[in-house]
Amino acid sequence: MSDETAPPRAPRARRTAADRLRAALAELHAHNGQVLTHTEKAWASITFAGTRHSLAILFAGDEAVEAGEEFVAALPDHEFAIPGQLVADAGVVEVEHRLIPEPRLIVRCDLLLLEES
C-alpha cells in the first residue's frame, strides 16, 4: 500500500501527568494493583501550580496484597521521576484490609504534583 492510499493515522494520544502518575504508581506496586478511582483537582499557591490526585487502588489475592502492603510502606518516601512534574507530597490516607472471601486490600492515597518550570 502506498502512502497515498494508506488510511490516515490517528494522532497519538499525548500522555497526561495523570497518565504518567498512574504508570509510576503501577511500577511502584509492581503492577499488582488496579486503580478503582482517580480524581484530580487543580492546586496553586503564590509560587507553585499543580494538581492534587486522589486514588483508590485495589490489591486482590495473596501476592497482590503483599505487594500492596509494600506499596503502603514505600509510597511516602518514594522518589518519583515524572517528566515535567515534581511530586511534592505523597501519602496513604486509608487502608481497608479484608480476608474473606479472599484477601484484598484497598489503598487510598493522595499525591500533590507541582509543575516544574
C-alpha positions, 0 to 999 in steps of 0.5 A: 500500500502506498502512502497515498492510499494508506488510511490516515493515522490517528494522532497519538494520544499525548500522555497526561501527568495523570497518565504518567502518575498512574504508570509510576504508581503501577511500577511502584506496586509492581503492577499488582494493583488496579486503580478503582478511582482517580480524581484530580483537582487543580492546586496553586499557591503564590509560587507553585501550580499543580494538581492534587490526585486522589486514588483508590487502588485495589490489591486482590489475592495473596501476592497482590496484597503483599505487594500492596502492603509494600506499596503502603510502606514505600509510597511516602518516601518514594522518589518519583521521576515524572517528566515535567512534574515534581511530586511534592507530597505523597501519602496513604490516607486509608487502608481497608484490609479484608480476608474473606472471601479472599484477601484484598486490600484497598489503598487510598492515597493522595499525591500533590504534583507541582509543575516544574518550570 
